[in-house]
Amino acid sequence: MQSIVTPEYMQKKELDAFKNGLSPLDAMAKAGAYIFEEAKKFNNVLIVAGCGNNGGDGFRCAQLLNEANIKTDILVVGDINKLSEHSR
């Protein structure tokens, strides 16, 4: 059985990790690499990303997929002019 993680729980865990020295950019890189490990099983990938830091996870995954020559499209939901600093 899979556990369900709430947004509040994840926010707390992220804040704890940041307090212990993990940078937001490192967090995005790690999350993007983790997503990549699953996404690379496909020939074509569509990444749907928001404009916040979680979108940055998707952008990093897309970068890795592109480097692996896997056809990748990104759909940004929201105003790209309002991307978070780290997603940019």
C-alpha positions as CSV (number, residue, x, y, z in Angstrom):
1,M,0.0,0.0,0.0
2,Q,1.3,3.5,-0.9
3,S,1.3,6.3,1.6
4,I,-0.3,9.6,0.8
5,V,1.9,12.7,1.5
6,T,0.1,15.9,2.1
7,P,1.4,19.3,0.8
8,E,1.8,20.5,4.4
9,Y,3.9,17.5,5.3
10,M,6.2,18.0,2.2
11,Q,6.5,21.7,3.0
12,K,7.6,20.9,6.5
13,K,10.1,18.3,5.3
14,E,11.5,20.8,2.7
15,L,11.9,23.5,5.3
16,D,13.7,21.1,7.6
17,A,16.0,20.1,4.7
18,F,16.7,23.7,3.9
19,K,17.5,24.5,7.5
20,N,20.0,21.6,7.4
21,G,21.9,23.0,4.4
22,L,20.1,21.7,1.3
23,S,19.7,24.5,-1.2
24,P,16.5,24.9,-3.3
25,L,18.5,24.4,-6.5
26,D,20.0,21.2,-5.1
27,A,16.5,20.0,-4.1
28,M,15.3,20.7,-7.7
29,A,18.2,18.9,-9.2
30,K,17.6,15.9,-7.1
31,A,13.9,15.8,-7.7
32,G,14.4,16.3,-11.4
33,A,16.9,13.4,-11.5
34,Y,14.5,11.2,-9.6
35,I,11.6,12.0,-12.0
36,F,14.0,11.4,-15.0
37,E,14.7,7.9,-13.8
38,E,11.1,7.0,-14.3
39,A,10.4,9.2,-17.4
40,K,13.4,7.8,-19.4
41,K,11.4,4.6,-19.8
42,F,9.3,6.3,-22.5
43,N,10.1,7.5,-26.0
44,N,8.0,10.6,-25.8
45,V,7.4,12.6,-22.6
46,L,5.2,15.6,-21.9
47,I,6.1,17.5,-18.8
48,V,3.4,19.7,-17.3
49,A,5.0,22.3,-15.1
50,G,3.8,25.2,-13.0
51,C,5.7,28.4,-12.4
52,G,6.8,27.7,-8.9
53,N,9.7,25.7,-7.6
54,N,8.0,22.4,-8.4
55,G,8.0,23.5,-12.0
56,G,11.8,23.7,-11.7
57,D,11.8,20.0,-10.9
58,G,10.1,19.4,-14.2
59,F,12.5,21.7,-16.1
60,R,15.5,19.8,-14.7
61,C,13.9,16.5,-15.7
62,A,13.2,17.9,-19.2
63,Q,16.9,18.9,-19.5
64,L,18.0,15.4,-18.5
65,L,15.6,13.8,-21.0
66,N,16.8,16.1,-23.7
67,E,20.4,15.2,-23.0
68,A,19.4,11.5,-23.3
69,N,17.8,12.3,-26.7
70,I,14.3,11.5,-25.5
71,K,11.6,13.6,-27.3
72,T,10.3,15.9,-24.6
73,D,7.7,18.7,-24.6
74,I,7.0,21.0,-21.7
75,L,3.6,22.6,-21.1
76,V,4.0,25.5,-18.7
77,V,0.8,26.2,-16.8
78,G,0.7,29.9,-15.8
79,D,2.5,33.0,-16.8
80,I,6.1,32.2,-17.7
81,N,7.0,35.8,-16.8
82,K,6.2,34.8,-13.2
83,L,8.5,31.8,-12.9
84,S,10.0,31.5,-9.5
85,E,13.6,32.7,-9.1
86,H,14.9,29.1,-8.8
87,S,12.8,27.8,-11.7
88,R,14.2,30.4,-14.0
